[in-house]
Amino acid sequence: MQTIATADGARSYRLHVPSSYTGSAAVPLVFDIHGATSDAASQEFSSGFSATAAAEGFIHVSPDGLPTAAIPYSHFNAWLFGN
């Protein structure tokens, strides 16, 4: 588990960078978003993307959602994004 500082506080995520990655060429970055009440570790396990990322050479990130005052369990506010 890793964290990044944001204006709203620390956010946690799981990161898988394949051993074949050297940084000399661009590779896909796949965000694997969990459903409500879940978390990054569960999503990483259920999707199997880390193993696929290792085999196919892409970077895989599973971020943790957060609870909010309106929704007291871990989730992403995807419905707040514009079309």
C-alpha positions in Angstrom: 0.0 0.0 0.0 1.3 3.4 -0.9 0.0 6.9 -0.2 0.0 10.3 -2.0 -0.7 13.6 -0.4 -3.6 15.6 -1.8 -5.3 18.9 -0.9 -8.0 16.7 0.8 -5.5 14.6 2.8 -3.6 11.4 2.2 -5.0 8.9 -0.3 -3.9 5.3 -0.4 -3.5 3.0 -3.4 -1.9 -0.3 -4.5 0.6 0.0 -7.4 2.0 -2.8 -9.6 4.8 -1.9 -11.9 5.9 -4.9 -14.0 9.5 -5.9 -13.7 9.9 -5.4 -17.5 9.2 -1.6 -17.1 12.4 0.4 -17.7 10.9 3.9 -18.1 12.4 4.2 -21.6 9.0 3.7 -23.4 5.4 4.6 -22.6 3.2 1.8 -21.3 -0.5 1.8 -20.5 -1.7 2.8 -17.0 -4.8 1.0 -15.9 -6.8 2.3 -12.9 -8.8 -0.5 -11.3 -11.6 1.2 -9.3 -13.5 -0.8 -6.7 -17.2 -0.7 -6.0 -19.0 0.8 -3.0 -18.0 -0.8 0.4 -15.0 -2.5 -1.1 -11.3 -1.5 -1.1 -8.2 -1.5 -3.2 -6.8 -4.8 -1.9 -10.1 -6.6 -2.6 -10.4 -5.1 -6.1 -6.8 -6.0 -6.9 -7.4 -9.6 -5.9 -10.8 -10.0 -7.6 -9.7 -8.4 -10.9 -6.4 -10.2 -11.2 -5.0 -7.2 -13.0 -1.7 -7.3 -11.2 -0.8 -10.7 -12.7 -2.1 -9.5 -16.1 0.0 -6.3 -15.8 3.1 -8.4 -15.1 2.4 -10.6 -18.1 1.3 -7.9 -20.6 3.7 -5.1 -19.4 1.3 -2.4 -18.2 1.1 -0.4 -14.9 -1.8 -1.2 -12.6 -3.2 1.1 -9.9 -5.9 0.2 -7.4 -6.9 3.3 -5.4 -8.9 3.2 -2.2 -12.2 5.2 -2.2 -13.2 7.2 0.8 -16.3 7.6 2.9 -18.1 10.9 2.9 -20.6 12.7 5.2 -23.4 11.7 2.8 -22.2 8.1 2.2 -20.4 6.6 5.2 -18.6 3.7 3.4 -15.7 3.6 1.0 -16.7 4.6 -2.5 -15.9 6.9 -5.5 -18.0 9.9 -6.4 -18.0 9.0 -10.1 -21.5 10.4 -10.6 -20.2 13.9 -9.8 -18.1 13.9 -13.0 -19.4 15.7 -16.0 -20.1 14.0 -19.3 
